[in-house]
């Protein structure tokens, strides 16, 4: 177990950063997948 008292804060910050990276990747993946479908539907194709 680490003896650094700031380790818990570091772990929390690291976990938050990881969640934000994954969330932003998921958001962009949904947008990239959804925009062409929405455009085709709006164009009536």
mmCIF file of the N, C-alpha and C atoms, coordinates in Angstrom:
data_MODEL
# 
_entry.id   MODEL 
# 
loop_
_atom_site.group_PDB 
_atom_site.id 
_atom_site.type_symbol 
_atom_site.label_atom_id 
_atom_site.label_alt_id 
_atom_site.label_comp_id 
_atom_site.label_asym_id 
_atom_site.label_entity_id 
_atom_site.label_seq_id 
_atom_site.pdbx_PDB_ins_code 
_atom_site.Cartn_x 
_atom_site.Cartn_y 
_atom_site.Cartn_z 
_atom_site.occupancy 
_atom_site.B_iso_or_equiv 
_atom_site.pdbx_formal_charge 
_atom_site.auth_seq_id 
_atom_site.auth_comp_id 
_atom_site.auth_asym_id 
_atom_site.auth_atom_id 
_atom_site.pdbx_PDB_model_num 
ATOM 1   N N  . UNK A 1 1  ? 0.853   -1.181 0.000   1.00 0.00 ? 1  UNK A N  1 
ATOM 2   C CA . UNK A 1 1  ? 0.000   0.000  0.000   1.00 0.00 ? 1  UNK A CA 1 
ATOM 3   C C  . UNK A 1 1  ? 0.898   1.244  0.000   1.00 0.00 ? 1  UNK A C  1 
ATOM 4   N N  . UNK A 1 2  ? 0.564   2.214  -0.863  1.00 0.00 ? 2  UNK A N  1 
ATOM 5   C CA . UNK A 1 2  ? 1.393   3.421  -0.921  1.00 0.00 ? 2  UNK A CA 1 
ATOM 6   C C  . UNK A 1 2  ? 1.317   4.229  0.368   1.00 0.00 ? 2  UNK A C  1 
ATOM 7   N N  . UNK A 1 3  ? 2.419   4.841  0.716   1.00 0.00 ? 3  UNK A N  1 
ATOM 8   C CA . UNK A 1 3  ? 2.461   5.657  1.928   1.00 0.00 ? 3  UNK A CA 1 
ATOM 9   C C  . UNK A 1 3  ? 2.168   7.123  1.637   1.00 0.00 ? 3  UNK A C  1 
ATOM 10  N N  . UNK A 1 4  ? 1.993   7.482  0.370   1.00 0.00 ? 4  UNK A N  1 
ATOM 11  C CA . UNK A 1 4  ? 1.732   8.864  -0.003  1.00 0.00 ? 4  UNK A CA 1 
ATOM 12  C C  . UNK A 1 4  ? 0.300   9.247  0.396   1.00 0.00 ? 4  UNK A C  1 
ATOM 13  N N  . UNK A 1 5  ? 0.110   10.285 1.221   1.00 0.00 ? 5  UNK A N  1 
ATOM 14  C CA . UNK A 1 5  ? -1.248  10.656 1.647   1.00 0.00 ? 5  UNK A CA 1 
ATOM 15  C C  . UNK A 1 5  ? -2.096  11.212 0.507   1.00 0.00 ? 5  UNK A C  1 
ATOM 16  N N  . UNK A 1 6  ? -1.459  11.666 -0.560  1.00 0.00 ? 6  UNK A N  1 
ATOM 17  C CA . UNK A 1 6  ? -2.203  12.204 -1.696  1.00 0.00 ? 6  UNK A CA 1 
ATOM 18  C C  . UNK A 1 6  ? -2.583  11.129 -2.709  1.00 0.00 ? 6  UNK A C  1 
ATOM 19  N N  . UNK A 1 7  ? -2.279  9.875  -2.388  1.00 0.00 ? 7  UNK A N  1 
ATOM 20  C CA . UNK A 1 7  ? -2.531  8.794  -3.339  1.00 0.00 ? 7  UNK A CA 1 
ATOM 21  C C  . UNK A 1 7  ? -4.017  8.653  -3.637  1.00 0.00 ? 7  UNK A C  1 
ATOM 22  N N  . UNK A 1 8  ? -4.884  8.783  -2.639  1.00 0.00 ? 8  UNK A N  1 
ATOM 23  C CA . UNK A 1 8  ? -6.324  8.648  -2.857  1.00 0.00 ? 8  UNK A CA 1 
ATOM 24  C C  . UNK A 1 8  ? -6.825  9.764  -3.773  1.00 0.00 ? 8  UNK A C  1 
ATOM 25  N N  . UNK A 1 9  ? -6.336  10.966 -3.581  1.00 0.00 ? 9  UNK A N  1 
ATOM 26  C CA . UNK A 1 9  ? -6.722  12.078 -4.444  1.00 0.00 ? 9  UNK A CA 1 
ATOM 27  C C  . UNK A 1 9  ? -6.246  11.829 -5.869  1.00 0.00 ? 9  UNK A C  1 
ATOM 28  N N  . UNK A 1 10 ? -5.019  11.335 -5.994  1.00 0.00 ? 10 UNK A N  1 
ATOM 29  C CA . UNK A 1 10 ? -4.480  11.026 -7.316  1.00 0.00 ? 10 UNK A CA 1 
ATOM 30  C C  . UNK A 1 10 ? -5.313  9.957  -8.006  1.00 0.00 ? 10 UNK A C  1 
ATOM 31  N N  . UNK A 1 11 ? -5.659  8.913  -7.266  1.00 0.00 ? 11 UNK A N  1 
ATOM 32  C CA . UNK A 1 11 ? -6.466  7.829  -7.846  1.00 0.00 ? 11 UNK A CA 1 
ATOM 33  C C  . UNK A 1 11 ? -7.828  8.345  -8.298  1.00 0.00 ? 11 UNK A C  1 
ATOM 34  N N  . UNK A 1 12 ? -8.446  9.180  -7.489  1.00 0.00 ? 12 UNK A N  1 
ATOM 35  C CA . UNK A 1 12 ? -9.756  9.735  -7.860  1.00 0.00 ? 12 UNK A CA 1 
ATOM 36  C C  . UNK A 1 12 ? -9.631  10.597 -9.110  1.00 0.00 ? 12 UNK A C  1 
ATOM 37  N N  . UNK A 1 13 ? -8.605  11.421 -9.181  1.00 0.00 ? 13 UNK A N  1 
ATOM 38  C CA . UNK A 1 13 ? -8.400  12.274 -10.353 1.00 0.00 ? 13 UNK A CA 1 
ATOM 39  C C  . UNK A 1 13 ? -8.131  11.429 -11.591 1.00 0.00 ? 13 UNK A C  1 
ATOM 40  N N  . UNK A 1 14 ? -7.354  10.384 -11.433 1.00 0.00 ? 14 UNK A N  1 
ATOM 41  C CA . UNK A 1 14 ? -7.047  9.499  -12.559 1.00 0.00 ? 14 UNK A CA 1 
ATOM 42  C C  . UNK A 1 14 ? -8.311  8.797  -13.046 1.00 0.00 ? 14 UNK A C  1 
ATOM 43  N N  . UNK A 1 15 ? -9.129  8.325  -12.124 1.00 0.00 ? 15 UNK A N  1 
ATOM 44  C CA . UNK A 1 15 ? -10.378 7.653  -12.487 1.00 0.00 ? 15 UNK A CA 1 
ATOM 45  C C  . UNK A 1 15 ? -11.322 8.618  -13.199 1.00 0.00 ? 15 UNK A C  1 
ATOM 46  N N  . UNK A 1 16 ? -11.403 9.869  -12.704 1.00 0.00 ? 16 UNK A N  1 
ATOM 47  C CA . UNK A 1 16 ? -12.249 10.873 -13.343 1.00 0.00 ? 16 UNK A CA 1 
ATOM 48  C C  . UNK A 1 16 ? -11.765 11.157 -14.762 1.00 0.00 ? 16 UNK A C  1 
ATOM 49  N N  . UNK A 1 17 ? -10.462 11.275 -14.934 1.00 0.00 ? 17 UNK A N  1 
ATOM 50  C CA . UNK A 1 17 ? -9.899  11.511 -16.259 1.00 0.00 ? 17 UNK A CA 1 
ATOM 51  C C  . UNK A 1 17 ? -10.221 10.353 -17.195 1.00 0.00 ? 17 UNK A C  1 
ATOM 52  N N  . UNK A 1 18 ? -10.076 9.128  -16.704 1.00 0.00 ? 18 UNK A N  1 
ATOM 53  C CA . UNK A 1 18 ? -10.386 7.960  -17.525 1.00 0.00 ? 18 UNK A CA 1 
ATOM 54  C C  . UNK A 1 18 ? -11.844 7.960  -17.953 1.00 0.00 ? 18 UNK A C  1 
ATOM 55  N N  . UNK A 1 19 ? -12.743 8.262  -17.035 1.00 0.00 ? 19 UNK A N  1 
ATOM 56  C CA . UNK A 1 19 ? -14.169 8.288  -17.359 1.00 0.00 ? 19 UNK A CA 1 
ATOM 57  C C  . UNK A 1 19 ? -14.458 9.366  -18.395 1.00 0.00 ? 19 UNK A C  1 
ATOM 58  N N  . UNK A 1 20 ? -13.832 10.522 -18.262 1.00 0.00 ? 20 UNK A N  1 
ATOM 59  C CA . UNK A 1 20 ? -14.076 11.604 -19.216 1.00 0.00 ? 20 UNK A CA 1 
ATOM 60  C C  . UNK A 1 20 ? -13.551 11.249 -20.599 1.00 0.00 ? 20 UNK A C  1 
ATOM 61  N N  . UNK A 1 21 ? -12.406 10.595 -20.673 1.00 0.00 ? 21 UNK A N  1 
ATOM 62  C CA . UNK A 1 21 ? -11.860 10.185 -21.968 1.00 0.00 ? 21 UNK A CA 1 
ATOM 63  C C  . UNK A 1 21 ? -12.779 9.176  -22.636 1.00 0.00 ? 21 UNK A C  1 
ATOM 64  N N  . UNK A 1 22 ? -13.221 8.181  -21.887 1.00 0.00 ? 22 UNK A N  1 
ATOM 65  C CA . UNK A 1 22 ? -14.107 7.160  -22.451 1.00 0.00 ? 22 UNK A CA 1 
ATOM 66  C C  . UNK A 1 22 ? -15.439 7.774  -22.859 1.00 0.00 ? 22 UNK A C  1 
ATOM 67  N N  . UNK A 1 23 ? -15.966 8.678  -22.040 1.00 0.00 ? 23 UNK A N  1 
ATOM 68  C CA . UNK A 1 23 ? -17.239 9.317  -22.364 1.00 0.00 ? 23 UNK A CA 1 
ATOM 69  C C  . UNK A 1 23 ? -17.127 10.164 -23.622 1.00 0.00 ? 23 UNK A C  1 
ATOM 70  N N  . UNK A 1 24 ? -16.035 10.907 -23.759 1.00 0.00 ? 24 UNK A N  1 
ATOM 71  C CA . UNK A 1 24 ? -15.892 11.725 -24.958 1.00 0.00 ? 24 UNK A CA 1 
ATOM 72  C C  . UNK A 1 24 ? -15.733 10.840 -26.187 1.00 0.00 ? 24 UNK A C  1 
ATOM 73  N N  . UNK A 1 25 ? -15.022 9.723  -26.065 1.00 0.00 ? 25 UNK A N  1 
ATOM 74  C CA . UNK A 1 25 ? -14.896 8.796  -27.190 1.00 0.00 ? 25 UNK A CA 1 
ATOM 75  C C  . UNK A 1 25 ? -16.261 8.231  -27.568 1.00 0.00 ? 25 UNK A C  1 
ATOM 76  N N  . UNK A 1 26 ? -17.063 7.869  -26.569 1.00 0.00 ? 26 UNK A N  1 
ATOM 77  C CA . UNK A 1 26 ? -18.397 7.336  -26.838 1.00 0.00 ? 26 UNK A CA 1 
ATOM 78  C C  . UNK A 1 26 ? -19.279 8.388  -27.491 1.00 0.00 ? 26 UNK A C  1 
ATOM 79  N N  . UNK A 1 27 ? -19.181 9.631  -27.036 1.00 0.00 ? 27 UNK A N  1 
ATOM 80  C CA . UNK A 1 27 ? -19.981 10.712 -27.628 1.00 0.00 ? 27 UNK A CA 1 
ATOM 81  C C  . UNK A 1 27 ? -19.620 10.904 -29.097 1.00 0.00 ? 27 UNK A C  1 
ATOM 82  N N  . UNK A 1 28 ? -18.326 10.958 -29.405 1.00 0.00 ? 28 UNK A N  1 
ATOM 83  C CA . UNK A 1 28 ? -17.920 11.137 -30.796 1.00 0.00 ? 28 UNK A CA 1 
ATOM 84  C C  . UNK A 1 28 ? -18.306 9.932  -31.636 1.00 0.00 ? 28 UNK A C  1 
ATOM 85  N N  . UNK A 1 29 ? -18.199 8.736  -31.089 1.00 0.00 ? 29 UNK A N  1 
ATOM 86  C CA . UNK A 1 29 ? -18.591 7.541  -31.841 1.00 0.00 ? 29 UNK A CA 1 
ATOM 87  C C  . UNK A 1 29 ? -20.085 7.579  -32.166 1.00 0.00 ? 29 UNK A C  1 
ATOM 88  N N  . UNK A 1 30 ? -20.912 8.004  -31.218 1.00 0.00 ? 30 UNK A N  1 
ATOM 89  C CA . UNK A 1 30 ? -22.351 8.103  -31.474 1.00 0.00 ? 30 UNK A CA 1 
ATOM 90  C C  . UNK A 1 30 ? -22.632 9.167  -32.522 1.00 0.00 ? 30 UNK A C  1 
ATOM 91  N N  . UNK A 1 31 ? -21.954 10.313 -32.427 1.00 0.00 ? 31 UNK A N  1 
ATOM 92  C CA . UNK A 1 31 ? -22.173 11.377 -33.410 1.00 0.00 ? 31 UNK A CA 1 
ATOM 93  C C  . UNK A 1 31 ? -21.758 10.933 -34.808 1.00 0.00 ? 31 UNK A C  1 
ATOM 94  N N  . UNK A 1 32 ? -20.610 10.295 -34.904 1.00 0.00 ? 32 UNK A N  1 
ATOM 95  C CA . UNK A 1 32 ? -20.129 9.844  -36.215 1.00 0.00 ? 32 UNK A CA 1 
ATOM 96  C C  . UNK A 1 32 ? -21.079 8.789  -36.791 1.00 0.00 ? 32 UNK A C  1 
ATOM 97  N N  . UNK A 1 33 ? -21.648 7.966  -35.948 1.00 0.00 ? 33 UNK A N  1 
ATOM 98  C CA . UNK A 1 33 ? -22.593 6.957  -36.434 1.00 0.00 ? 33 UNK A CA 1 
ATOM 99  C C  . UNK A 1 33 ? -23.975 7.522  -36.706 1.00 0.00 ? 33 UNK A C  1 
ATOM 100 N N  . UNK A 1 34 ? -24.375 8.541  -35.963 1.00 0.00 ? 34 UNK A N  1 
ATOM 101 C CA . UNK A 1 34 ? -25.745 9.046  -36.072 1.00 0.00 ? 34 UNK A CA 1 
ATOM 102 C C  . UNK A 1 34 ? -25.911 10.083 -37.172 1.00 0.00 ? 34 UNK A C  1 
ATOM 103 N N  . UNK A 1 35 ? -24.917 10.930 -37.387 1.00 0.00 ? 35 UNK A N  1 
ATOM 104 C CA . UNK A 1 35 ? -25.054 12.028 -38.349 1.00 0.00 ? 35 UNK A CA 1 
ATOM 105 C C  . UNK A 1 35 ? -25.320 11.518 -39.767 1.00 0.00 ? 35 UNK A C  1 
ATOM 106 N N  . UNK A 1 36 ? -24.603 10.530 -40.284 1.00 0.00 ? 36 UNK A N  1 
ATOM 107 C CA . UNK A 1 36 ? -24.922 10.055 -41.643 1.00 0.00 ? 36 UNK A CA 1 
ATOM 108 C C  . UNK A 1 36 ? -26.333 9.459  -41.737 1.00 0.00 ? 36 UNK A C  1 
ATOM 109 N N  . UNK A 1 37 ? -26.762 8.750  -40.718 1.00 0.00 ? 37 UNK A N  1 
ATOM 110 C CA . UNK A 1 37 ? -28.104 8.166  -40.722 1.00 0.00 ? 37 UNK A CA 1 
ATOM 111 C C  . UNK A 1 37 ? -29.153 9.268  -40.717 1.00 0.00 ? 37 UNK A C  1 
ATOM 112 N N  . UNK A 1 38 ? -28.972 10.280 -39.887 1.00 0.00 ? 38 UNK A N  1 
ATOM 113 C CA . UNK A 1 38 ? -29.920 11.379 -39.820 1.00 0.00 ? 38 UNK A CA 1 
ATOM 114 C C  . UNK A 1 38 ? -29.941 12.146 -41.142 1.00 0.00 ? 38 UNK A C  1 
ATOM 115 N N  . UNK A 1 39 ? -28.778 12.358 -41.737 1.00 0.00 ? 39 UNK A N  1 
ATOM 116 C CA . UNK A 1 39 ? -28.720 13.082 -43.014 1.00 0.00 ? 39 UNK A CA 1 
ATOM 117 C C  . UNK A 1 39 ? -29.444 12.308 -44.100 1.00 0.00 ? 39 UNK A C  1 
ATOM 118 N N  . UNK A 1 40 ? -29.242 11.012 -44.165 1.00 0.00 ? 40 UNK A N  1 
ATOM 119 C CA . UNK A 1 40 ? -29.928 10.213 -45.173 1.00 0.00 ? 40 UNK A CA 1 
ATOM 120 C C  . UNK A 1 40 ? -31.438 10.222 -44.971 1.00 0.00 ? 40 UNK A C  1 
ATOM 121 N N  . UNK A 1 41 ? -31.857 10.155 -43.733 1.00 0.00 ? 41 UNK A N  1 
ATOM 122 C CA . UNK A 1 41 ? -33.302 10.173 -43.467 1.00 0.00 ? 41 UNK A CA 1 
ATOM 123 C C  . UNK A 1 41 ? -33.904 11.525 -43.819 1.00 0.00 ? 41 UNK A C  1 
ATOM 124 N N  . UNK A 1 42 ? -33.180 12.605 -43.519 1.00 0.00 ? 42 UNK A N  1 
ATOM 125 C CA . UNK A 1 42 ? -33.692 13.941 -43.835 1.00 0.00 ? 42 UNK A CA 1 
ATOM 126 C C  . UNK A 1 42 ? -33.742 14.181 -45.344 1.00 0.00 ? 42 UNK A C  1 
ATOM 127 N N  . UNK A 1 43 ? -32.801 13.587 -46.065 1.00 0.00 ? 43 UNK A N  1 
ATOM 128 C CA . UNK A 1 43 ? -32.778 13.729 -47.531 1.00 0.00 ? 43 UNK A CA 1 
ATOM 129 C C  . UNK A 1 43 ? -33.805 12.811 -48.196 1.00 0.00 ? 43 UNK A C  1 
ATOM 130 N N  . UNK A 1 44 ? -34.360 11.896 -47.441 1.00 0.00 ? 44 UNK A N  1 
ATOM 131 C CA . UNK A 1 44 ? -35.393 11.007 -47.963 1.00 0.00 ? 44 UNK A CA 1 
ATOM 132 C C  . UNK A 1 44 ? -34.841 9.824  -48.726 1.00 0.00 ? 44 UNK A C  1 
ATOM 133 N N  . UNK A 1 45 ? -33.594 9.502  -48.521 1.00 0.00 ? 45 UNK A N  1 
ATOM 134 C CA . UNK A 1 45 ? -32.992 8.377  -49.245 1.00 0.00 ? 45 UNK A CA 1 
ATOM 135 C C  . UNK A 1 45 ? -33.352 7.052  -48.589 1.00 0.00 ? 45 UNK A C  1 
# 
